[in-house]
Amino acid sequence: MSCMNVPIRLEPICTIPAFHAPEGGATLTLAQRLVSHDRTLLAAFGVEAGTLRGAGIPGMTCGTGSIGRAHRADEFVSLEHSWRAVTPS
């Protein structure tokens, strides 16, 4: 690949294993029961859960708030969303 006749070489320096919680798995089932809904989604970003699963440690990535606010200077999770994440409806 080149840009304006300047050679550019892309070389991965690390990888992050993909994570997908298996449907009906114990961790996903527990998380869904705790929040009283079964909505899940796939996201195109790296999380530690894939690395943990590769080490044999079950994990889950749960989020509150909005991914649109994540990883920004003004990132926050409101107290209301935090409370809803741990309080069964």
LINTA-V887340 format. One record per backbone hydrogen bond with DSSP energy under -0.5 kcal/mol. NH is the residue of the N-H (numbers start at 1). CO is the residue of the C=O. If there is no record, write none. Layout:
NH,CO + NH,CO
This chain:
3,6 + 6,3 + 7,5 + 8,1 + 10,8 + 11,9 + 25,22 + 29,25 + 30,26 + 31,27 + 32,28 + 33,29 + 34,30 + 35,31 + 36,32 + 36,33 + 37,32 + 45,43 + 50,47 + 51,47 + 52,48 + 53,49 + 54,50 + 55,51 + 55,52 + 56,53 + 57,52 + 58,56 + 62,60 + 69,66 + 70,66 + 70,67 + 72,69 + 75,72 + 82,78 + 83,79 + 84,80 + 85,81 + 86,82 + 86,83 + 87,83 + 88,86
